[in-house]
Amino acid sequence: MSDPKPHDDDMDLVARSMRAAPGNVPRAVKDAVARWWSDNSQGQGFARAVCARLEVTHAELFGNPEVPRKQEGRIVFETDVTRDMCNYLGAMHGGCTSFLIDICTSIVLNLIAANSSPELAKHVSLALNITFHAPAVLGARLRIINTSVAFGTRVMTVRSEVFDVTNGRIVATGVHMKMPPSQPKL
């Protein structure tokens, strides 16, 4: 079975739900993240239908008491496990779990960048470490909680926890490290 084909406006679910998500994020920052998502998701080829079903359910910015003057961020996403996300056993494929963690953690970094460091809105993966705890079966509702760990000018780190809320268990945890892309040599 192939991926369901989303309509062009389906990719805006993240953008629409980001703007409506509860939390303390200022409207201008929500709009900036929503614009970033809309601009960048149009070129998304791999797993486009999976992206189209991600919904932001909470977004917040906060200070870190251990690291004064450092901005942190947290975004919670939800989605359902559908056939196009599953392996032959009827459970979400590990590659899909990795992809969800990659996308969701990247949006947290853009939330922080939109609020405090727009020049750091572009970033590429440095490392993605995932531990799988339990399967997420077809039809399960997932909650993906993503919290920044460090947001620097050279390395940015976000922690992700994927929960199966239907069956009450943790599916996977991940740590995604990113960095600004290399500058072209002149």
C-alpha positions as CSV (number, residue, x, y, z in Angstrom):
1,M,0.0,0.0,0.0
2,S,1.4,3.4,-0.9
3,D,1.4,6.6,1.1
4,P,-2.0,8.4,0.9
5,K,-1.6,11.5,-1.2
6,P,-2.2,14.7,0.9
7,H,-3.8,17.7,-0.6
8,D,-1.5,20.7,-0.9
9,D,-3.1,22.4,2.1
10,D,-2.7,19.2,4.2
11,M,0.9,20.2,4.9
12,D,-0.4,23.2,6.8
13,L,-1.8,21.1,9.7
14,V,1.5,21.7,11.6
15,A,1.3,25.4,10.7
16,R,-2.4,25.7,11.6
17,S,-2.1,23.7,14.9
18,M,1.1,25.6,15.8
19,R,-0.8,28.9,15.6
20,A,-3.6,27.5,17.8
21,A,-1.5,25.5,20.3
22,P,-1.9,26.4,23.9
23,G,1.3,27.6,25.7
24,N,3.1,30.8,26.3
25,V,4.7,31.3,22.8
26,P,4.0,34.8,21.5
27,R,1.8,35.0,18.4
28,A,4.7,36.4,16.3
29,V,6.9,33.5,17.1
30,K,4.2,30.9,16.4
31,D,3.6,32.7,13.0
32,A,7.4,32.5,12.2
33,V,7.5,28.8,13.0
34,A,4.3,28.2,11.0
35,R,5.8,30.1,8.0
36,W,9.1,28.2,8.3
37,W,7.1,24.9,8.3
38,S,4.9,25.9,5.4
39,D,7.9,27.1,3.3
40,N,10.0,24.1,3.9
41,S,7.4,21.3,3.9
42,Q,6.4,22.0,0.3
43,G,9.6,20.4,-0.9
44,Q,9.2,17.4,1.5
45,G,9.2,14.3,-0.6
46,F,10.1,11.6,1.9
47,A,7.1,10.6,4.2
48,R,5.2,13.7,3.2
49,A,1.9,12.0,4.2
50,V,3.3,11.3,7.6
51,C,4.3,15.0,8.1
52,A,0.8,16.0,6.9
53,R,-0.8,14.3,9.9
54,L,1.4,15.8,12.7
55,E,-0.6,18.1,15.0
56,V,1.0,20.5,17.5
57,T,-0.9,20.2,20.8
58,H,1.3,22.4,23.1
59,A,4.2,24.8,22.6
60,E,6.2,26.7,25.2
61,L,9.3,28.8,25.7
62,F,11.0,29.0,29.1
63,G,14.2,30.0,30.8
64,N,16.6,27.4,32.2
65,P,17.3,28.1,35.9
66,E,20.6,26.2,35.6
67,V,21.8,28.2,32.6
68,P,20.7,31.9,33.0
69,R,19.9,33.8,29.9
70,K,19.4,30.6,27.9
71,Q,16.1,30.1,26.1
72,E,14.6,26.6,26.0
73,G,11.6,25.2,24.2
74,R,9.1,22.4,24.3
75,I,6.6,21.3,21.6
76,V,4.2,18.4,21.9
77,F,2.9,16.7,18.8
78,E,0.2,14.1,18.3
79,T,-0.6,11.7,15.4
80,D,-2.1,8.3,14.8
81,V,-0.2,5.3,13.6
82,T,-1.5,4.5,10.1
83,R,-0.7,1.7,7.7
84,D,1.9,3.7,5.7
85,M,3.9,4.1,8.9
86,C,4.0,0.3,9.7
87,N,6.2,-2.6,9.1
88,Y,5.0,-6.1,8.0
89,L,4.1,-6.9,11.7
90,G,1.6,-4.1,11.9
91,A,3.8,-1.9,14.2
92,M,5.4,1.5,13.4
93,H,8.6,1.0,11.5
94,G,11.8,2.1,13.3
95,G,12.6,4.3,10.4
96,C,9.3,6.1,10.8
97,T,10.0,6.6,14.5
98,S,13.4,8.1,13.6
99,F,11.8,10.3,11.0
100,L,9.2,11.6,13.4
101,I,11.8,12.4,16.1
102,D,14.0,14.1,13.4
103,I,11.1,16.4,12.2
104,C,9.6,17.1,15.6
105,T,12.9,18.0,17.3
106,S,13.9,20.3,14.4
107,I,10.7,22.3,14.8
108,V,11.6,22.9,18.5
109,L,14.9,24.4,17.4
110,N,13.1,26.6,15.0
111,L,10.8,27.7,17.8
112,I,13.8,28.9,19.8
113,A,15.5,30.4,16.8
114,A,12.4,32.4,15.8
115,N,12.3,33.8,19.4
116,S,15.9,34.6,19.9
117,S,18.3,33.7,17.1
118,P,16.8,33.8,13.6
119,E,20.3,33.3,12.1
120,L,20.2,29.7,13.6
121,A,17.0,28.7,11.9
122,K,18.9,26.6,9.4
123,H,20.5,23.4,10.9
124,V,21.5,19.9,9.8
125,S,21.7,16.7,11.7
126,L,25.0,15.9,13.5
127,A,23.7,12.8,15.4
128,L,20.4,11.1,16.1
129,N,20.4,8.5,18.9
130,I,17.2,6.5,19.5
131,T,16.3,3.8,22.0
132,F,13.2,1.7,21.2
133,H,11.2,0.6,24.2
134,A,7.9,-0.9,22.9
135,P,6.0,-1.2,19.6
136,A,3.5,1.4,18.5
137,V,0.7,-0.6,16.8
138,L,-1.5,0.3,13.9
139,G,-4.3,2.7,15.1
140,A,-2.4,3.9,18.3
141,R,-2.4,7.6,19.1
142,L,1.1,8.9,19.6
143,R,2.2,11.9,21.7
144,I,5.7,13.1,20.9
145,I,7.2,15.4,23.5
146,N,10.3,17.3,22.4
147,T,12.3,19.5,24.8
148,S,15.5,21.4,24.0
149,V,18.6,20.5,26.0
150,A,21.1,23.0,24.6
151,F,20.9,25.7,22.0
152,G,24.3,27.0,21.0
153,T,25.8,28.6,17.9
154,R,27.7,25.4,17.1
155,V,25.6,22.5,18.5
156,M,22.0,22.2,19.4
157,T,20.5,19.3,21.2
158,V,16.8,18.2,21.7
159,R,15.4,15.3,23.6
160,S,12.3,13.5,22.3
161,E,9.9,11.0,24.0
162,V,7.4,9.1,21.9
163,F,4.4,7.8,23.9
164,D,1.6,5.5,22.8
165,V,-1.2,7.1,24.7
166,T,-3.8,4.5,23.5
167,N,-1.9,1.7,25.2
168,G,-0.2,3.7,28.0
169,R,3.5,3.0,27.2
170,I,6.6,4.7,26.0
171,V,7.6,3.7,22.5
172,A,11.0,5.4,22.0
173,T,13.3,8.1,23.4
174,G,15.8,10.0,21.3
175,V,18.4,12.7,21.4
176,H,19.0,14.7,18.3
177,M,22.1,16.9,17.9
178,K,22.1,19.5,15.1
179,M,24.5,22.2,13.8
180,P,24.4,25.1,11.4
181,P,25.3,24.0,7.9
182,S,28.8,24.5,6.5
183,Q,29.3,27.8,4.7
184,P,30.4,27.5,1.1
185,K,34.1,28.1,0.5
186,L,34.9,31.2,-1.6
